[in-house]
Amino acid sequence: MVAGLDVSRGQVQRAMRQVLGSSSAGLSSWELDQLPYLSILPGRALARLTGWAAPAAGRNARWSTVIKVIAPPKTASTVTDSGQREVLANRSGLRTELPGRFRAPRVYRIDHSEDGGTWLWLEDLHDIHGRRWHLEQFCRARVRHIRLAVAHLFGHRGLVDVGTPWRTWRSPGRASCCHSG
């Protein structure tokens, strides 16, 4: 269980049915685990909900979803984002039209809690590199991120060529240069 994140059986069953695309699957078992998450904005939490479902016909199916919780501000602060920008970006469809090989997780649902918080129920994406990235992979990701940001800034639909090579940080005894691609 994740501290401060109370998920009801009804919420879990709705999420499971959306993930599986089945309106009749029964919930067998489930568990919730907090995910490491470095948030710049306060009041954010990330958890993975996994479980087993018993479809109306067939064998048990494993499923998972990620829950991003955005708590309401506790006091007036200088941070003006209550999570609404993220909700609006998801509802607008902007995240479904990313250029190149970028892909954002699908949003299964957006819930607003009684306390003013927001819950995003997201597709559980898995890293093809198994969370073991080499320096060159970080370089490629950095360049693609910059190209996406520049494209967004200037209203382009595709990625923008920002030039190569891009110099990256240097660690002692290791100079690196990454090329876009």
Secondary structure, DSSP 4 states (H G I P E B T S, - for coil): --TT----HHHHHHHHHHHHT-SSPEEEEEEEEE-----SSSSEEEEEEEEEEE-SSSS-EEEEEEEEEEPPPSS--S----SHHHHHHHHHTGGGG--TT--PPPEEEEEE-TTS-EEEEEE----TTTT---HHHHHHHHHHHHHHHHHHHTT-SS-----SPEE---BTTB--EE---
